[in-house]
């Protein structure tokens, strides 16, 4: 059985190719009290649409796999 951290890493690995195609990346930093902290890199760091990618893409995917996840925020 995977830990929460392992589930988060697995989901991010699955999403990474699509994010990389747009010139960006998302890196898992930590998980605390239901919040996943990630670092946006490359094009994602400055893209005005990165908030929507983070919330509608990354957060929704994580919540489907990991009910412990309540929010995803960039650091």
C-alpha positions as CSV (number, residue, x, y, z in Angstrom):
1,X,0.0,0.0,0.0
2,X,1.4,3.4,-1.0
3,X,1.8,6.2,1.5
4,X,0.2,9.6,0.8
5,X,3.6,10.9,-0.3
6,X,4.1,8.0,-2.8
7,X,0.6,8.6,-4.2
8,X,1.3,12.3,-4.7
9,X,4.6,11.5,-6.5
10,X,2.9,8.9,-8.7
11,X,0.2,11.3,-9.8
12,X,2.8,14.1,-10.5
13,X,4.8,11.6,-12.6
14,X,1.7,10.8,-14.7
15,X,1.0,14.5,-15.2
16,X,4.6,15.5,-15.8
17,X,4.8,14.7,-19.6
18,X,1.9,17.0,-20.4
19,X,3.3,19.8,-18.3
20,X,6.8,19.3,-19.8
21,X,5.3,19.6,-23.3
22,X,4.3,23.1,-22.4
23,X,7.8,23.9,-21.2
24,X,7.1,23.7,-17.5
25,X,7.3,21.3,-14.6
26,X,5.8,20.8,-11.2
27,X,7.9,19.5,-8.3
28,X,6.5,18.1,-5.0
29,X,7.8,19.9,-2.0
30,X,5.8,18.6,1.0
31,X,2.5,17.5,2.3
32,X,1.2,19.0,5.5
33,X,-2.3,18.9,7.1
34,X,-4.1,18.1,3.8
35,X,-2.1,20.6,1.7
36,X,0.2,19.7,-1.0
37,X,3.0,22.2,-1.6
38,X,4.5,22.2,-5.1
39,X,7.1,24.3,-6.9
40,X,6.2,25.4,-10.4
41,X,9.2,25.6,-12.8
42,X,10.0,26.6,-16.3
43,X,7.1,28.1,-18.3
44,X,4.7,27.3,-15.5
45,X,6.4,29.6,-13.1
46,X,5.5,32.7,-15.1
47,X,2.4,31.5,-17.1
48,X,-0.8,33.4,-16.3
49,X,-2.8,30.1,-16.8
50,X,-0.7,28.2,-14.3
51,X,-3.2,28.7,-11.5
52,X,-5.9,26.9,-13.6
53,X,-3.4,24.1,-14.5
54,X,-2.6,23.7,-10.8
55,X,-6.2,23.8,-9.5
56,X,-8.1,22.1,-12.4
57,X,-5.4,19.7,-13.4
58,X,-3.0,18.8,-10.6
59,X,-5.3,19.3,-7.6
60,X,-8.2,17.5,-9.2
61,X,-6.0,14.5,-10.2
62,X,-4.5,14.4,-6.7
63,X,-7.9,14.5,-5.0
64,X,-9.2,11.6,-7.1
65,X,-6.3,9.4,-6.0
66,X,-5.7,10.7,-2.5
67,X,-8.7,11.8,-0.4
68,X,-6.3,13.2,2.2
69,X,-5.5,16.1,-0.2
70,X,-7.6,19.2,0.4
71,X,-5.6,21.8,-1.5
72,X,-2.6,22.3,-3.7
73,X,-0.6,25.5,-3.4
74,X,2.6,26.8,-5.1
75,X,5.6,27.8,-3.0
